[in-house]
Amino acid sequence: MSDIFYIGGYQKDDAYCLHCCEYSGSAMRILSAYEVSNASYLCLSPNKKYLYAVIETNTFKGVKGGGVAAFAIEAGGKLRFINDAPTEGEHPCHVSVSRDGRSLYVANYTGGSSTFFNVLDNGGIGAKTAFIDHNKCGIPSMAVASRQANPHAHFIQPFGDIGWQPLWVCDLGLDALLVFNDMGNELTRLAMPGGFGLRHIAFHHCLPVAYVVGELSAEVIAVEYTINANAELILKAGLPVSVLPSPDAKVNCAAIRVSPDGRHVLVSNRGGGADSMVVLKLDNNGSITGLSNIHKTRGVCPRDFAFTPEGDGIVVAYQDSEFAELLIWDGSGKLTPTAVELAVTKPTCVLFQA
C-alpha cells in the first residue's frame, strides 16, 4: 500500500519546485514535477480534489506582488493546472481553503497583507473578495528590529464554528494573532510578547486549544478559545514554553504539528547549528507540560514536516540539505531515523493527500 504526498519548495536551477511523490513505508519516490515559481506552501481543498500552491515572488506577471495557483488532482495524484492569480502582496507564504471549499485565503509576508478569493466550480481561483493591509492592523513590534520593522503575515487558516469559520492570522511583525471574519473585518486579536514573532498555528484535534509557535523567540504558546453567548470568539493565552534547552538567538522555529493522538506538539528548529525536531508534552487538558524530546536532525533547516496517514512516522523536509527524510514516530515522544529519504530541490512544504 502506498500514499501520495506533495512537496513544495523554492526554485534553484530549474522551475520544477512542486513534486507529486509516493510513500510506501519503506521508500519514497518522485512521480511527477511541475513548473511553478517558488511553490513554498501548499494546501488541499476539503474534498481533496484540488491543490493550491503559493507563488512566493515579489512580482507576478510583471505586477508587484506574488501569486497563487490552482491544480486539479487526477488519477495517481497527478496535477493538472487550472489557473493562477495575483495576490497583490509580495512573497505569499501560506494558503488555506474554507470548510465549504468556496473561498481561498493567502498570507503575504513582505509588507504584510492577506488576500481572499472566491473558488470557481472547477476548483480554479475566482475573483478577489478582500485585501487586508496589515499596516492598518497595528504598529510593528520592533522588538527584533531586523525582522519586525513591518507587518509580516505568515499564516492564515479558517478554524472553529460560530455559524461560519473565523480566520486565524499570524503576523510576525506585529507580534499579534489576528482573527478576521470572511469579509476581512477584524473580530478580535491577541497580543504576544515582544519578539515572539508568530509563525504558524497547530490546532488540537479534540480540545479547544491552538498552539502558536514563535519563530523568533523559539517558544510555543497554548491559546485556549471559547465561544460566548453572543457567538464571539474569546482567546486566552498561556505562558510561553521554550523549545530549546537554553536560549539561543540564532535558532528560529519553523513548522508545528499536534501528534495524531493529541498527546504531543512537535516543532522544527533551524539555524545556529541547532537543527532539530522538538517534542513537547501535553496533559489531558491540552496544556504544555514541558519538553519530552529533542531530536538532532541529519539535515539542515527542517522547514516543514507532516505525519504519515498511518500516524507512525513523519516526513521532514530539509530546505538547505535538499532532501526529505522519514522519521519513525512511536507515540511516546521518541523519533527514530530511518534510511528512507528522497532527494528534492529546496523543499519547504510536505502535504499528504490522505
C-alpha positions, 0 to 999 in steps of 0.5 A: 500500500502506498500514499501520495504526498506533495512537496513544495519548495523554492526554485534553484536551477530549474522551475520544477519546485512542486513534486507529486511523490509516493510513500510506501513505508519503506521508500519514497519516490518522485512521480511527477514535477511541475513548473511553478515559481517558488511553490513554498506552501501548499494546501488541499481543498476539503474534498481533496480534489484540488491543490493550491500552491503559493507563488512566493515572488515579489512580482507576478506577471510583471505586477508587484506582488506574488501569486497563487495557483490552482491544480486539479488532482487526477488519477495517481495524484497527478496535477493538472493546472487550472489557473493562477492569480495575483495576490497583490502582496509580495512573497505569499507564504501560506494558503488555506481553503474554507470548510465549504471549499468556496473561498481561498485565503493567502498570507503575504509576508513582505509588507504584510497583507492577506488576500481572499478569493472566491473558488470557481466550480472547477476548483480554479481561483475566482475573483478577489473578495478582500485585501487586508493591509496589515499596516492598518492592523497595528504598529510593528513590534520592533522588538527584533528590529531586523525582522519586525520593522513591518507587518509580516503575515505568515499564516492564515487558516479558517478554524472553529464554528460560530455559524461560519469559520473565523480566520486565524492570522499570524503576523510576525511583525506585529507580534499579534494573532489576528482573527478576521471574519470572511469579509476581512473585518477584524473580530478580535486579536491577541497580543504576544510578547515582544519578539515572539514573532508568530509563525504558524498555528497547530490546532488540537484535534479534540480540545479547544486549544491552538498552539502558536509557535514563535519563530523568533523567540523559539517558544510555543504558546497554548491559546485556549478559545471559547465561544460566548453567548453572543457567538464571539470568539474569546482567546486566552493565552498561556505562558510561553514554553521554550523549545530549546534547552537554553536560549539561543538567538540564532535558532528560529522555529519553523513548522508545528504539528499536534501528534495524531493522538493529541498527546504531543506538539512537535516543532522544527528548529533551524539555524545556529547549528541547532537543527532539530525536531522538538517534542513537547508534552501535553496533559489531558487538558491540552496544556504544555507540560514541558519538553519530552524530546529533542531530536538532532536532525541529519539535515539542515533547516527542517522547514516543514514536516507532516505525519504519515496517514498511518500516524507512525512516522513523519516526513521532514523536509530539509530546505538547505540539505535538499532532501526529505527524510522519514522519521519513525514516530512511536507515540511516546515522544521518541523519533527514530531515523530511518534510511528512507529519504528522497532527494528534492530541490529546496523543499519547504512544504510536505502535504499528504493527500490522505 
